[in-house]
């Protein structure tokens, strides 16, 4: 861990503070402002849609101005969108809140590239560990985010208006952190130089398919359960303080393993860690279906957090083998677009299913992406054995 990686870990922690606070309060604020209960998670969906729509512009800004300028633009957008969300809550304007979260998605698309920036700030032999350790910086967000939501819940004239205002301050702090990072210079583009292989060819590689499937579907399972858990707990009669505790342990599960996931990938390989991630998802769903006490929510959310860490970190490490340096911006943008695409589906279906069909059915449906992930990993292993035999 060099100085730049420590700073990126801090930026990751602030980014996750934003994300976790959004998850903790967006569904509840949406439930209080929306005209229909199934619309409760539309503010969460707006954040994801904004991220998906921003992957192209973010990739273009990264290629043109480099990491630092692009990241700072994202933080400026985060600051403005947080202020807009604060006003929307004070004005009790549901659709303005959704608009604010869509705008905030630009910051999310930028923050999703922090892990790739980490790989570029380390020596080649330490790239997996650099990705893992910077992702571990999100542990701070796991502690700060839920507690910040709880502390600011009643500040201002409307519930959670203070929470959104606090995110504007977080964005300013993150700007200061990113300004101190020294990124590799943007290589000058030579006249007539190509940007590498066409994206369509890169995306047909088995390594691209399985790494992107692991990252996207792992995010999808986590998102559908995490976004619904505060609403499900409220329906079950648990207070917001319990929901904040569950989210805190969920994000601890997401990022605490980052201190050793990179080492596990180096020792056992990315495929082995992906397999463990799939099995942990199955265990999480089994616990969630066992009951609706606070401990059932806490343990299941902790397990899906650990599963996400294994799938996302190993998927990211594996994806580094799918492209050459001159192809990185478009490929990283494509990977993040796939992630946001899955998150769009799960963010919308999460609120609709938990409010109309219940927590149990939501968990049964989560078995579908888990099965797809397991199939993708098995297919990749069989493809590798076939290539070795040939």
C-alpha positions in Angstrom: 0.0 0.0 0.0 1.7 3.2 -1.2 0.4 6.7 -0.4 -1.8 6.9 -3.5 -3.5 3.6 -2.6 -4.2 4.8 0.9 -5.8 7.9 -0.5 -7.9 5.9 -3.0 -9.0 3.6 -0.1 -10.2 6.8 1.7 -12.0 7.9 -1.5 -13.6 4.5 -1.7 -14.8 4.8 1.9 -16.4 8.2 1.2 -18.0 6.8 -2.0 -19.5 4.0 0.0 -20.7 6.4 2.6 -22.7 8.0 -0.1 -24.0 4.6 -1.5 -24.9 3.1 1.9 -26.7 6.2 3.1 -28.7 6.2 -0.2 -29.7 2.6 0.3 -30.6 3.2 4.0 -32.9 6.1 3.4 -33.9 6.3 -0.3 -36.4 3.4 0.0 -37.9 4.8 3.2 -38.2 8.3 1.9 -39.6 7.0 -1.3 -42.2 5.0 0.6 -43.2 8.1 2.5 -43.5 10.3 -0.6 -44.6 8.0 -3.3 -48.3 7.8 -4.3 -48.1 3.9 -4.5 -46.0 1.6 -2.4 -44.5 -0.3 -5.3 -42.8 3.0 -6.3 -40.8 3.1 -3.0 -37.5 2.0 -4.4 -37.7 4.3 -7.5 -35.2 6.7 -5.9 -32.8 3.8 -5.6 -33.5 2.8 -9.2 -32.9 6.4 -10.3 -29.4 6.2 -8.8 -28.7 3.0 -10.8 -30.2 4.3 -14.0 -28.2 7.5 -13.7 -25.1 5.3 -13.3 -25.9 3.3 -16.4 -26.5 6.3 -18.5 -23.3 7.9 -17.3 -20.9 5.0 -18.1 -20.3 6.3 -21.7 -19.7 10.0 -20.7 -17.5 8.9 -17.8 -15.4 6.6 -20.0 -15.0 9.5 -22.5 -14.0 11.9 -19.8 -11.5 9.4 -18.4 -9.9 8.9 -21.8 -9.8 12.7 -22.5 -8.8 14.2 -19.2 -7.5 11.3 -17.1 -8.5 9.8 -13.8 -8.1 12.9 -11.5 -10.1 15.4 -13.5 -12.8 12.8 -14.3 -13.1 11.8 -10.6 -13.4 15.4 -9.5 -16.2 16.1 -12.0 -18.0 13.1 -10.5 -17.6 14.6 -7.0 -18.9 18.0 -8.1 -22.0 16.2 -9.5 -22.3 14.4 -6.2 -22.3 17.7 -4.3 -24.9 19.3 -6.5 -27.2 16.3 -6.5 -27.1 16.0 -2.7 -28.3 19.6 -2.4 -31.0 18.9 -4.9 -32.2 15.8 -3.0 -32.2 17.8 0.3 -34.5 20.4 -1.3 -36.7 17.6 -2.8 -37.3 16.1 0.6 -38.0 19.4 2.2 -40.5 20.2 -0.6 -41.9 16.7 -0.3 -41.4 16.3 -4.1 -41.1 12.6 -5.0 -40.2 13.0 -8.6 -37.6 15.7 -7.9 -36.0 13.3 -5.5 -35.9 10.7 -8.2 -34.3 13.3 -10.6 -31.7 14.1 -8.0 -30.7 10.4 -7.6 -30.5 10.0 -11.4 -28.0 12.9 -11.5 -26.1 11.4 -8.6 -25.6 8.3 -10.7 -22.9 10.1 -12.6 -20.8 10.0 -9.3 -21.6 6.3 -9.0 -20.3 5.6 -12.5 -17.1 7.4 -11.6 -16.7 5.7 -8.2 -17.1 2.3 -9.8 -13.7 3.0 -11.6 -11.8 3.5 -8.3 -10.9 -0.2 -8.2 -9.4 -0.1 -11.7 -7.5 3.1 -10.8 -6.1 1.2 -7.8 -4.7 -1.5 -10.1 -2.8 1.2 -12.1 -1.3 2.6 -8.9 0.4 -0.7 -7.9 3.1 -2.9 -9.4 1.8 -5.5 -11.8 2.4 -8.4 -9.4 0.3 -6.6 -6.7 -2.6 -5.5 -8.8 -5.1 -8.0 -7.3 -4.1 -7.1 -3.7 -4.3 -3.4 -4.6 -7.9 -3.8 -5.9 -8.9 -5.8 -2.8 -7.3 -3.4 -0.3 -8.8 -0.2 -1.9 -12.2 -1.9 -1.9 -11.6 -2.6 1.8 -11.7 1.2 2.3 -15.4 0.9 1.8 -15.5 -0.6 5.3 -15.4 3.0 6.6 -18.5 3.8 4.5 -20.2 0.7 6.0 -19.8 2.2 9.5 -20.3 5.9 8.7 -23.2 5.6 6.2 -25.8 3.9 8.4 -24.8 5.9 11.5 -24.8 9.1 9.5 -28.4 8.3 8.4 -29.4 7.6 12.0 -27.8 10.7 13.4 -29.2 13.0 10.8 -32.6 11.3 10.5 -34.5 14.1 12.3 -32.4 17.1 11.3 -34.3 19.7 9.3 -38.0 20.0 8.8 -38.4 16.6 7.1 -37.1 13.1 7.9 -33.7 12.4 6.4 -33.3 15.9 4.8 -30.3 16.3 7.0 -28.9 13.0 5.7 -28.9 14.2 2.1 -27.3 17.5 3.2 -24.6 15.6 5.0 -23.7 13.9 1.7 -22.8 17.3 0.2 -20.2 17.7 2.9 -18.9 14.2 2.2 -18.5 15.1 -1.4 -16.4 18.1 -0.6 -14.1 16.0 1.7 -13.7 13.5 -1.1 -12.7 16.2 -3.5 -9.8 17.1 -1.1 -8.7 13.5 -0.9 -8.7 12.8 -4.6 -6.8 16.1 -5.3 -3.9 14.6 -3.4 -3.6 11.4 -5.5 -0.9 11.3 -8.1 -2.3 9.2 -11.0 -0.2 8.0 -14.0 -0.2 10.6 -16.8 -2.6 10.1 -19.7 -0.5 8.7 -22.5 -0.6 11.0 -25.6 -2.5 9.6 -28.5 -0.5 9.1 -31.7 -2.1 10.2 -34.9 -3.7 7.2 -36.6 -3.2 5.0 -33.5 -6.0 2.4 -32.9 -7.8 1.9 -29.7 -7.2 -1.8 -29.8 -9.6 -4.6 -30.7 -13.3 -3.9 -31.3 -15.4 -4.1 -28.2 -17.5 -6.8 -29.8 -14.5 -9.1 -30.1 -13.3 -8.4 -26.5 -16.7 -9.1 -25.1 -16.9 -12.6 -26.7 -13.9 -13.8 -24.7 -14.8 -16.4 -22.0 -12.7 -14.4 -19.5 -14.7 -11.3 -20.2 -18.0 -13.1 -20.0 -17.4 -14.9 -16.7 -15.7 -11.9 -14.9 -18.5 -9.5 -16.0 -21.2 -12.0 -15.1 -19.7 -12.5 -11.6 -19.4 -8.8 -10.9 -22.8 -7.9 -12.4 -24.9 -10.8 -11.0 -23.1 -10.7 -7.7 -24.0 -7.0 -7.5 -27.6 -7.9 -8.6 -28.2 -10.4 -5.8 -26.8 -8.1 -3.2 -28.8 -5.1 -4.5 -32.1 -6.9 -4.7 -31.8 -8.1 -1.1 -30.0 -5.0 0.4 -32.4 -2.5 -1.2 -35.4 -4.4 0.1 -34.1 -5.2 3.6 -35.0 -1.8 5.3 -38.5 -1.9 3.8 -38.9 -5.6 4.8 -37.7 -4.8 8.3 -40.2 -2.0 8.6 -43.0 -4.2 7.4 -42.0 -6.8 10.1 -42.2 -4.1 12.8 -38.4 -3.5 13.4 -37.4 0.1 14.1 -35.0 2.1 11.8 -32.2 1.7 14.3 -32.3 -2.1 13.8 -32.3 -1.6 10.0 -29.3 0.7 10.3 -27.4 -1.9 12.4 -28.2 -4.6 9.8 -26.9 -2.4 7.0 -23.8 -1.6 9.0 -23.0 -5.3 9.3 -23.9 -5.8 5.7 -21.3 -3.3 4.5 -18.7 -4.7 7.0 -19.3 -8.0 5.3 -18.8 -6.3 1.9 -15.5 -4.7 2.7 -13.8 -6.3 5.7 -12.7 -9.3 3.6 -10.9 -6.9 1.3 -7.9 -7.1 3.7 -7.3 -10.7 2.7 -9.4 -11.4 -0.5 -6.5 -10.3 -2.8 -4.2 -12.7 -1.0 -6.7 -15.5 -1.4 -7.0 -14.8 -5.1 -3.2 -14.8 -5.5 -3.0 -18.1 -3.6 -6.0 -20.1 -4.9 -7.0 -18.3 -8.1 -9.9 -16.1 -9.0 -12.1 -19.1 -10.1 -11.9 -20.7 -6.7 -12.9 -17.4 -4.9 -15.8 -17.0 -7.4 -17.1 -20.5 -6.5 -17.0 -19.7 -2.8 -18.9 -16.4 -3.5 -21.7 -18.4 -5.2 -21.9 -20.8 -2.3 -22.1 -17.9 0.2 -25.0 -16.5 -1.7 -26.9 -19.8 -1.3 -26.2 -19.7 2.4 -27.4 -16.1 2.7 -30.7 -17.0 1.1 -31.2 -20.0 3.3 -30.7 -17.9 6.4 -33.1 -15.2 5.1 -35.8 -17.8 4.5 -35.3 -19.3 8.0 -37.0 -16.3 9.8 -37.6 -12.6 10.1 -36.0 -11.8 13.4 -33.3 -9.1 13.5 -30.6 -11.7 13.7 -31.9 -13.4 10.5 -31.7 -10.2 8.6 -28.3 -9.3 10.1 -26.6 -12.7 9.4 -28.1 -13.0 5.9 -27.1 -9.4 4.9 -23.6 -10.0 6.3 -23.2 -13.2 4.3 -24.4 -11.6 1.0 -21.9 -8.8 1.7 -19.0 -11.3 2.0 -20.3 -13.1 -1.1 -20.3 -9.8 -3.0 -16.8 -9.0 -2.0 -15.5 -12.4 -3.3 -17.5 -12.2 -6.5 -16.7 -8.5 -7.2 -13.0 -8.6 -6.3 -12.3 -11.9 -8.1 -14.4 -10.8 -11.1 -12.4 -7.5 -11.3 -9.1 -9.3 -11.0 -10.1 -11.7 -13.7 -11.3 -8.9 -16.0 -7.8 -7.4 -16.0 -6.8 -10.3 -18.3 -9.5 -9.4 -20.8 -8.0 -6.2 -22.3 -4.8 -4.4 -23.2 -3.9 -1.0 -21.8 -5.1 0.9 -24.8 -8.5 -0.8 -24.5 -9.1 -0.2 -20.8 -11.5 2.8 -21.0 -14.0 1.2 -23.3 -13.8 -2.2 -21.7 -14.2 -0.8 -18.1 -17.1 1.2 -19.3 -18.7 -1.9 -20.8 -18.2 -3.9 -17.6 -19.8 -1.1 -15.5 -22.7 -0.7 -18.0 -23.5 -4.4 -17.5 -23.3 -4.0 -13.7 -25.6 -1.0 -13.8 -28.0 -2.8 -16.2 -28.4 -5.7 -13.7 -28.8 -3.2 -10.8 -31.5 -1.4 -12.7 -33.6 -4.6 -12.9 -33.0 -5.5 -9.3 -33.5 -2.0 -7.9 -37.0 -1.8 -9.4 -38.1 -5.4 -8.8 -36.8 -5.2 -5.2 -39.3 -2.6 -4.0 -42.1 -4.0 -6.1 -41.7 -7.5 -5.0 -41.1 -6.9 -1.3 -44.2 -4.6 -1.0 -46.5 -6.8 -3.1 -45.2 -10.4 -2.8 -43.2 -10.4 0.4 -39.6 -11.0 1.6 -39.7 -14.8 1.2 -40.6 -14.8 -2.5 -37.9 -12.1 -3.1 -35.3 -14.5 -1.7 -36.6 -17.4 -3.8 -36.3 -15.2 -7.0 -32.7 -14.3 -6.0 -31.8 -18.0 -6.6 -32.1 -17.3 -10.4 -29.0 -15.0 -10.7 -27.2 -17.2 -8.3 -27.8 -20.2 -10.6 -26.7 -18.1 -13.6 -23.4 -17.2 -11.8 -22.7 -20.8 -10.9 -23.3 -21.9 -14.5 -21.0 -19.2 -15.8 -18.2 -20.2 -13.5 -18.6 -23.9 -14.4 -18.7 -23.1 -18.1 -15.5 -21.1 -17.8 -13.7 -24.0 -16.0 -14.8 -26.4 -18.7 -13.7 -24.0 -21.4 -10.3 -23.8 -19.8 -10.0 -27.6 -19.6 -11.0 -27.9 -23.2 -8.3 -25.4 -24.3 -5.7 -27.3 -22.2 -6.7 -30.6 -23.8 -6.5 -29.1 -27.3 
